[in-house]
Amino acid sequence: MTDPVYGGKSIQGVIDLTRKGSFPKGVTVLYAHPGGAPALNGHSYFNKDG
C-alpha cells in the first residue's frame, strides 16, 4: 500500500516502465521510497464518507 499522492504516482511509474519493457529481462529493479505513509491518515479522513 502506498500513499495516494507521491508514493502512488511513483510506484505507478515503475510499474508502467516495467510493462513497457524499459528494464532488461532478468534485472532486479529496486524501488526505494523515502516515506509518505503519514499521508494515509489524512487521505482516509477526507474520504471517510465514501
mmCIF file as gemmi writes it, N, C-alpha and C atoms, coordinates in Angstrom:
data_model
loop_
_atom_site.group_PDB
_atom_site.id
_atom_site.type_symbol
_atom_site.label_atom_id
_atom_site.label_alt_id
_atom_site.label_comp_id
_atom_site.label_asym_id
_atom_site.label_entity_id
_atom_site.label_seq_id
_atom_site.pdbx_PDB_ins_code
_atom_site.Cartn_x
_atom_site.Cartn_y
_atom_site.Cartn_z
_atom_site.occupancy
_atom_site.B_iso_or_equiv
_atom_site.pdbx_formal_charge
_atom_site.auth_seq_id
_atom_site.auth_asym_id
_atom_site.pdbx_PDB_model_num
ATOM 1 N N . MET Axp A 1 ? 0.839 -1.157 0 1 0 ? 1 A 1
ATOM 2 C CA . MET Axp A 1 ? 0 0 0 1 0 ? 1 A 1
ATOM 3 C C . MET Axp A 1 ? 0.893 1.23 0 1 0 ? 1 A 1
ATOM 4 N N . THR Axp A 2 ? 0.539 2.189 -0.818 1 0 ? 2 A 1
ATOM 5 C CA . THR Axp A 2 ? 1.279 3.451 -0.849 1 0 ? 2 A 1
ATOM 6 C C . THR Axp A 2 ? 0.328 4.591 -0.558 1 0 ? 2 A 1
ATOM 7 N N . ASP Axp A 3 ? 0.897 5.741 -0.234 1 0 ? 3 A 1
ATOM 8 C CA . ASP Axp A 3 ? 0.043 6.904 -0.074 1 0 ? 3 A 1
ATOM 9 C C . ASP Axp A 3 ? -0.502 7.283 -1.454 1 0 ? 3 A 1
ATOM 10 N N . PRO Axp A 4 ? -1.631 7.97 -1.518 1 0 ? 4 A 1
ATOM 11 C CA . PRO Axp A 4 ? -2.298 8.205 -2.797 1 0 ? 4 A 1
ATOM 12 C C . PRO Axp A 4 ? -1.67 9.29 -3.671 1 0 ? 4 A 1
ATOM 13 N N . VAL Axp A 5 ? -0.677 9.988 -3.173 1 0 ? 5 A 1
ATOM 14 C CA . VAL Axp A 5 ? -0.117 11.078 -3.969 1 0 ? 5 A 1
ATOM 15 C C . VAL Axp A 5 ? 1.279 10.699 -4.459 1 0 ? 5 A 1
ATOM 16 N N . TYR Axp A 6 ? 2.296 11.045 -3.705 1 0 ? 6 A 1
ATOM 17 C CA . TYR Axp A 6 ? 3.668 10.818 -4.155 1 0 ? 6 A 1
ATOM 18 C C . TYR Axp A 6 ? 3.983 9.341 -4.367 1 0 ? 6 A 1
ATOM 19 N N . GLY Axp A 7 ? 3.75 8.551 -3.355 1 0 ? 7 A 1
ATOM 20 C CA . GLY Axp A 7 ? 4.085 7.125 -3.447 1 0 ? 7 A 1
ATOM 21 C C . GLY Axp A 7 ? 3.305 6.415 -4.531 1 0 ? 7 A 1
ATOM 22 N N . GLY Axp A 8 ? 2.014 6.698 -4.602 1 0 ? 8 A 1
ATOM 23 C CA . GLY Axp A 8 ? 1.175 6.063 -5.618 1 0 ? 8 A 1
ATOM 24 C C . GLY Axp A 8 ? 1.62 6.391 -7.028 1 0 ? 8 A 1
ATOM 25 N N . LYS Axp A 9 ? 1.958 7.65 -7.248 1 0 ? 9 A 1
ATOM 26 C CA . LYS Axp A 9 ? 2.403 8.07 -8.585 1 0 ? 9 A 1
ATOM 27 C C . LYS Axp A 9 ? 3.767 7.485 -8.927 1 0 ? 9 A 1
ATOM 28 N N . SER Axp A 10 ? 4.657 7.453 -7.955 1 0 ? 10 A 1
ATOM 29 C CA . SER Axp A 10 ? 5.996 6.954 -8.257 1 0 ? 10 A 1
ATOM 30 C C . SER Axp A 10 ? 6.004 5.448 -8.505 1 0 ? 10 A 1
ATOM 31 N N . ILE Axp A 11 ? 5.236 4.688 -7.729 1 0 ? 11 A 1
ATOM 32 C CA . ILE Axp A 11 ? 5.21 3.242 -7.968 1 0 ? 11 A 1
ATOM 33 C C . ILE Axp A 11 ? 4.479 2.942 -9.27 1 0 ? 11 A 1
ATOM 34 N N . GLN Axp A 12 ? 3.47 3.75 -9.617 1 0 ? 12 A 1
ATOM 35 C CA . GLN Axp A 12 ? 2.794 3.559 -10.899 1 0 ? 12 A 1
ATOM 36 C C . GLN Axp A 12 ? 3.772 3.789 -12.047 1 0 ? 12 A 1
ATOM 37 N N . GLY Axp A 13 ? 4.686 4.733 -11.881 1 0 ? 13 A 1
ATOM 38 C CA . GLY Axp A 13 ? 5.706 4.963 -12.897 1 0 ? 13 A 1
ATOM 39 C C . GLY Axp A 13 ? 6.613 3.761 -13.083 1 0 ? 13 A 1
ATOM 40 N N . VAL Axp A 14 ? 7.012 3.135 -11.985 1 0 ? 14 A 1
ATOM 41 C CA . VAL Axp A 14 ? 7.859 1.941 -12.063 1 0 ? 14 A 1
ATOM 42 C C . VAL Axp A 14 ? 7.098 0.794 -12.73 1 0 ? 14 A 1
ATOM 43 N N . ILE Axp A 15 ? 5.834 0.623 -12.362 1 0 ? 15 A 1
ATOM 44 C CA . ILE Axp A 15 ? 5.016 -0.427 -12.975 1 0 ? 15 A 1
ATOM 45 C C . ILE Axp A 15 ? 4.871 -0.181 -14.471 1 0 ? 15 A 1
ATOM 46 N N . ASP Axp A 16 ? 4.616 1.06 -14.847 1 0 ? 16 A 1
ATOM 47 C CA . ASP Axp A 16 ? 4.463 1.412 -16.261 1 0 ? 16 A 1
ATOM 48 C C . ASP Axp A 16 ? 5.747 1.145 -17.043 1 0 ? 16 A 1
ATOM 49 N N . LEU Axp A 17 ? 6.877 1.549 -16.484 1 0 ? 17 A 1
ATOM 50 C CA . LEU Axp A 17 ? 8.156 1.301 -17.157 1 0 ? 17 A 1
ATOM 51 C C . LEU Axp A 17 ? 8.417 -0.192 -17.313 1 0 ? 17 A 1
ATOM 52 N N . THR Axp A 18 ? 8.05 -0.965 -16.299 1 0 ? 18 A 1
ATOM 53 C CA . THR Axp A 18 ? 8.23 -2.418 -16.362 1 0 ? 18 A 1
ATOM 54 C C . THR Axp A 18 ? 7.375 -3.022 -17.462 1 0 ? 18 A 1
ATOM 55 N N . ARG Axp A 19 ? 6.128 -2.616 -17.526 1 0 ? 19 A 1
ATOM 56 C CA . ARG Axp A 19 ? 5.217 -3.139 -18.554 1 0 ? 19 A 1
ATOM 57 C C . ARG Axp A 19 ? 5.65 -2.755 -19.963 1 0 ? 19 A 1
ATOM 58 N N . LYS Axp A 20 ? 6.299 -1.602 -20.096 1 0 ? 20 A 1
ATOM 59 C CA . LYS Axp A 20 ? 6.765 -1.142 -21.409 1 0 ? 20 A 1
ATOM 60 C C . LYS Axp A 20 ? 8.09 -1.78 -21.805 1 0 ? 20 A 1
ATOM 61 N N . GLY Axp A 21 ? 8.658 -2.578 -20.92 1 0 ? 21 A 1
ATOM 62 C CA . GLY Axp A 21 ? 9.912 -3.249 -21.226 1 0 ? 21 A 1
ATOM 63 C C . GLY Axp A 21 ? 11.136 -2.359 -21.123 1 0 ? 21 A 1
ATOM 64 N N . SER Axp A 22 ? 11.066 -1.35 -20.27 1 0 ? 22 A 1
ATOM 65 C CA . SER Axp A 22 ? 12.182 -0.413 -20.127 1 0 ? 22 A 1
ATOM 66 C C . SER Axp A 22 ? 13.387 -1.002 -19.407 1 0 ? 22 A 1
ATOM 67 N N . PHE Axp A 23 ? 13.178 -2.094 -18.692 1 0 ? 23 A 1
ATOM 68 C CA . PHE Axp A 23 ? 14.272 -2.734 -17.97 1 0 ? 23 A 1
ATOM 69 C C . PHE Axp A 23 ? 14.635 -4.034 -18.674 1 0 ? 23 A 1
ATOM 70 N N . PRO Axp A 24 ? 15.927 -4.304 -18.829 1 0 ? 24 A 1
ATOM 71 C CA . PRO Axp A 24 ? 16.33 -5.557 -19.476 1 0 ? 24 A 1
ATOM 72 C C . PRO Axp A 24 ? 15.8 -6.766 -18.714 1 0 ? 24 A 1
ATOM 73 N N . LYS Axp A 25 ? 15.453 -7.787 -19.46 1 0 ? 25 A 1
ATOM 74 C CA . LYS Axp A 25 ? 14.929 -9.013 -18.852 1 0 ? 25 A 1
ATOM 75 C C . LYS Axp A 25 ? 15.956 -9.602 -17.891 1 0 ? 25 A 1
ATOM 76 N N . GLY Axp A 26 ? 15.486 -10.003 -16.726 1 0 ? 26 A 1
ATOM 77 C CA . GLY Axp A 26 ? 16.345 -10.647 -15.744 1 0 ? 26 A 1
ATOM 78 C C . GLY Axp A 26 ? 17.001 -9.715 -14.742 1 0 ? 26 A 1
ATOM 79 N N . VAL Axp A 27 ? 16.867 -8.391 -14.933 1 0 ? 27 A 1
ATOM 80 C CA . VAL Axp A 27 ? 17.478 -7.48 -13.967 1 0 ? 27 A 1
ATOM 81 C C . VAL Axp A 27 ? 16.585 -7.344 -12.743 1 0 ? 27 A 1
ATOM 82 N N . THR Axp A 28 ? 17.19 -6.949 -11.655 1 0 ? 28 A 1
ATOM 83 C CA . THR Axp A 28 ? 16.449 -6.665 -10.437 1 0 ? 28 A 1
ATOM 84 C C . THR Axp A 28 ? 16.205 -5.169 -10.372 1 0 ? 28 A 1
ATOM 85 N N . VAL Axp A 29 ? 14.963 -4.788 -10.189 1 0 ? 29 A 1
ATOM 86 C CA . VAL Axp A 29 ? 14.607 -3.376 -10.074 1 0 ? 29 A 1
ATOM 87 C C . VAL Axp A 29 ? 14.369 -3.073 -8.599 1 0 ? 29 A 1
ATOM 88 N N . LEU Axp A 30 ? 15.066 -2.081 -8.09 1 0 ? 30 A 1
ATOM 89 C CA . LEU Axp A 30 ? 14.914 -1.68 -6.701 1 0 ? 30 A 1
ATOM 90 C C . LEU Axp A 30 ? 14.101 -0.396 -6.653 1 0 ? 30 A 1
ATOM 91 N N . TYR Axp A 31 ? 13 -0.428 -5.945 1 0 ? 31 A 1
ATOM 92 C CA . TYR Axp A 31 ? 12.17 0.757 -5.741 1 0 ? 31 A 1
ATOM 93 C C . TYR Axp A 31 ? 12.389 1.211 -4.306 1 0 ? 31 A 1
ATOM 94 N N . ALA Axp A 32 ? 13.098 2.308 -4.134 1 0 ? 32 A 1
ATOM 95 C CA . ALA Axp A 32 ? 13.373 2.838 -2.799 1 0 ? 32 A 1
ATOM 96 C C . ALA Axp A 32 ? 12.481 4.048 -2.569 1 0 ? 32 A 1
ATOM 97 N N . HIS Axp A 33 ? 11.6 3.934 -1.61 1 0 ? 33 A 1
ATOM 98 C CA . HIS Axp A 33 ? 10.659 5.009 -1.326 1 0 ? 33 A 1
ATOM 99 C C . HIS Axp A 33 ? 11.022 5.661 0 1 0 ? 33 A 1
ATOM 100 N N . PRO Axp A 34 ? 11.201 6.987 0.013 1 0 ? 34 A 1
ATOM 101 C CA . PRO Axp A 34 ? 11.666 7.653 1.221 1 0 ? 34 A 1
ATOM 102 C C . PRO Axp A 34 ? 10.601 7.918 2.285 1 0 ? 34 A 1
ATOM 103 N N . GLY Axp A 35 ? 9.368 7.619 2.01 1 0 ? 35 A 1
ATOM 104 C CA . GLY Axp A 35 ? 8.324 7.878 3.013 1 0 ? 35 A 1
ATOM 105 C C . GLY Axp A 35 ? 6.986 8.179 2.36 1 0 ? 35 A 1
ATOM 106 N N . GLY Axp A 36 ? 6.155 8.887 3.058 1 0 ? 36 A 1
ATOM 107 C CA . GLY Axp A 36 ? 4.855 9.251 2.525 1 0 ? 36 A 1
ATOM 108 C C . GLY Axp A 36 ? 3.698 8.596 3.242 1 0 ? 36 A 1
ATOM 109 N N . ALA Axp A 37 ? 3.961 7.584 4.043 1 0 ? 37 A 1
ATOM 110 C CA . ALA Axp A 37 ? 2.89 6.871 4.736 1 0 ? 37 A 1
ATOM 111 C C . ALA Axp A 37 ? 2.059 7.764 5.654 1 0 ? 37 A 1
ATOM 112 N N . PRO Axp A 38 ? 2.612 8.811 6.264 1 0 ? 38 A 1
ATOM 113 C CA . PRO Axp A 38 ? 1.772 9.663 7.109 1 0 ? 38 A 1
ATOM 114 C C . PRO Axp A 38 ? 0.588 10.281 6.36 1 0 ? 38 A 1
ATOM 115 N N . ALA Axp A 39 ? 0.691 10.405 5.063 1 0 ? 39 A 1
ATOM 116 C CA . ALA Axp A 39 ? -0.405 10.967 4.273 1 0 ? 39 A 1
ATOM 117 C C . ALA Axp A 39 ? -1.618 10.047 4.241 1 0 ? 39 A 1
ATOM 118 N N . LEU Axp A 40 ? -1.431 8.766 4.542 1 0 ? 40 A 1
ATOM 119 C CA . LEU Axp A 40 ? -2.553 7.828 4.533 1 0 ? 40 A 1
ATOM 120 C C . LEU Axp A 40 ? -3.625 8.234 5.542 1 0 ? 40 A 1
ATOM 121 N N . ASN Axp A 41 ? -3.214 8.714 6.699 1 0 ? 41 A 1
ATOM 122 C CA . ASN Axp A 41 ? -4.188 9.125 7.709 1 0 ? 41 A 1
ATOM 123 C C . ASN Axp A 41 ? -5.014 10.312 7.236 1 0 ? 41 A 1
ATOM 124 N N . GLY Axp A 42 ? -4.381 11.305 6.671 1 0 ? 42 A 1
ATOM 125 C CA . GLY Axp A 42 ? -5.103 12.469 6.169 1 0 ? 42 A 1
ATOM 126 C C . GLY Axp A 42 ? -6.03 12.121 5.021 1 0 ? 42 A 1
ATOM 127 N N . HIS Axp A 43 ? -5.563 11.261 4.138 1 0 ? 43 A 1
ATOM 128 C CA . HIS Axp A 43 ? -6.382 10.864 2.989 1 0 ? 43 A 1
ATOM 129 C C . HIS Axp A 43 ? -7.621 10.104 3.45 1 0 ? 43 A 1
ATOM 130 N N . SER Axp A 44 ? -7.467 9.208 4.399 1 0 ? 44 A 1
ATOM 131 C CA . SER Axp A 44 ? -8.624 8.445 4.873 1 0 ? 44 A 1
ATOM 132 C C . SER Axp A 44 ? -9.614 9.354 5.599 1 0 ? 44 A 1
ATOM 133 N N . TYR Axp A 45 ? -9.117 10.389 6.261 1 0 ? 45 A 1
ATOM 134 C CA . TYR Axp A 45 ? -10.011 11.325 6.948 1 0 ? 45 A 1
ATOM 135 C C . TYR Axp A 45 ? -10.909 12.049 5.947 1 0 ? 45 A 1
ATOM 136 N N . PHE Axp A 46 ? -10.329 12.52 4.851 1 0 ? 46 A 1
ATOM 137 C CA . PHE Axp A 46 ? -11.11 13.272 3.875 1 0 ? 46 A 1
ATOM 138 C C . PHE Axp A 46 ? -12.058 12.388 3.07 1 0 ? 46 A 1
ATOM 139 N N . ASN Axp A 47 ? -11.807 11.093 3.056 1 0 ? 47 A 1
ATOM 140 C CA . ASN Axp A 47 ? -12.661 10.167 2.319 1 0 ? 47 A 1
ATOM 141 C C . ASN Axp A 47 ? -13.465 9.261 3.246 1 0 ? 47 A 1
ATOM 142 N N . LYS Axp A 48 ? -13.663 9.68 4.473 1 0 ? 48 A 1
ATOM 143 C CA . LYS Axp A 48 ? -14.317 8.826 5.462 1 0 ? 48 A 1
ATOM 144 C C . LYS Axp A 48 ? -15.782 8.536 5.149 1 0 ? 48 A 1
ATOM 145 N N . ASP Axp A 49 ? -16.416 9.375 4.34 1 0 ? 49 A 1
ATOM 146 C CA . ASP Axp A 49 ? -17.821 9.156 4 1 0 ? 49 A 1
ATOM 147 C C . ASP Axp A 49 ? -17.999 8.464 2.663 1 0 ? 49 A 1
ATOM 148 N N . GLY Axp A 50 ? -16.951 7.95 2.132 1 0 ? 50 A 1
ATOM 149 C CA . GLY Axp A 50 ? -17.085 7.202 0.9 1 0 ? 50 A 1
ATOM 150 C C . GLY Axp A 50 ? -16.132 7.613 -0.11 1 0 ? 50 A 1
